[in-house]
Amino acid sequence: MPLVAFDKKGNRLGMGAGYYDRTFGTLSNQKIKLFGLGFEVQQVDAIPTEEWDIALDGMITEKRIIIF
């Protein structure tokens, strides 16, 4: 999933429209893993979340693969 920023807990900051949260929220009973794709510089200390936000299972950057 594309993103603007992510934190060490797997929270992501998207573009603000909530498209991915709505889409993957309807698939919560499916066994899918959600990975973000971005750069190390996009990691921040913390991202505020709302109850409808869907966290990532992992993150792929230019340096590593992170499993949350």
C-alpha positions in Angstrom: 0.0 0.0 0.0 1.3 3.5 -0.7 1.8 5.9 2.1 3.1 9.2 3.2 4.5 8.0 6.5 4.6 5.0 8.9 5.6 4.3 12.5 7.2 1.4 14.4 3.7 0.0 15.3 2.6 -0.4 11.7 0.4 2.6 11.6 0.3 4.4 8.2 -0.5 7.9 7.1 -2.1 7.8 3.7 -3.3 10.6 1.4 -6.3 11.4 3.6 -9.2 9.9 1.6 -9.4 6.6 3.6 -9.6 4.5 0.5 -7.4 1.7 1.7 -8.9 1.6 5.2 -12.4 1.2 3.8 -11.4 -1.4 1.2 -9.4 -3.6 3.6 -11.8 -3.0 6.4 -14.4 -5.0 4.4 -11.9 -7.9 4.1 -11.1 -8.2 7.8 -12.2 -11.9 7.8 -9.8 -12.8 5.0 -6.3 -14.0 5.7 -4.4 -11.3 3.9 -1.3 -9.5 5.0 -1.0 -5.8 4.4 2.4 -4.4 3.5 3.4 -0.8 2.9 5.9 0.2 0.3 8.1 3.3 0.9 11.4 4.7 2.0 13.3 4.7 5.4 12.9 8.5 5.5 9.1 8.1 5.8 9.4 6.4 9.2 8.2 8.7 12.0 8.0 8.2 15.8 4.2 7.9 16.0 1.1 8.4 13.9 -2.2 9.3 15.6 -4.9 6.8 14.7 -8.6 6.5 14.6 -10.7 3.4 15.3 -11.3 2.8 11.6 -7.6 2.9 10.7 -6.1 -0.4 9.4 -2.5 -1.1 10.6 0.1 -2.7 8.3 1.4 -6.2 8.9 4.8 -5.2 7.5 6.7 -2.5 5.6 9.1 -2.8 2.6 11.7 -0.1 2.3 14.9 0.3 0.2 16.9 -1.2 3.1 14.8 -3.7 4.9 11.6 -5.7 5.3 9.9 -4.9 8.7 7.3 -7.2 10.2 5.1 -5.5 12.8 
